[in-house]
Amino acid sequence: MPNVGWSVEQRAAVKRWMLFTSLFAVAGVILSVALIAAGNSGGWVLLLLTVCIYGACYLYIGNIKKKQPR
């Protein structure tokens, strides 16, 4: 069965979820910077986790998007 591409609704959902993910990533970075400034070493762990999770989502969506017909 051929892949016919994303519908308008699917593209809108992806944009919405990426916006949601981006907002949480920004909040995670702000919180981790505050923890690092306060001297808590857990801030580095939170920063690493936030960046890795957001990066994985971004790469996954980008990889799927490249495979879709235009």
C-alpha positions, -999 to 999 in steps of 0.1 A, spaced: 0 0 0 16 33 -10 21 61 15 -1 90 4 13 116 28 0 135 57 -34 150 58 -40 186 68 -52 174 102 -21 153 108 2 182 99 -18 205 122 -15 179 150 23 176 145 27 214 147 6 215 178 26 187 195 59 203 185 47 236 200 37 218 232 71 200 233 89 232 226 72 250 255 82 222 279 117 223 265 120 260 272 106 255 307 130 227 313 160 248 302 149 277 324 145 254 354 178 237 348 196 271 345 180 282 377 191 250 394 227 253 381 228 289 392 217 278 427 245 253 428 224 221 424 242 196 402 208 181 392 203 210 369 229 196 345 211 163 344 178 181 338 194 202 310 209 171 294 175 152 295 156 181 282 179 187 252 181 149 244 143 144 245 136 175 225 163 166 200 150 131 196 115 144 189 127 169 164 148 144 145 121 118 145 95 142 131 120 155 106 128 120 95 92 111 90 86 144 72 114 138 47 98 104 37 64 119 29 55 128 -7 50 164 -14 
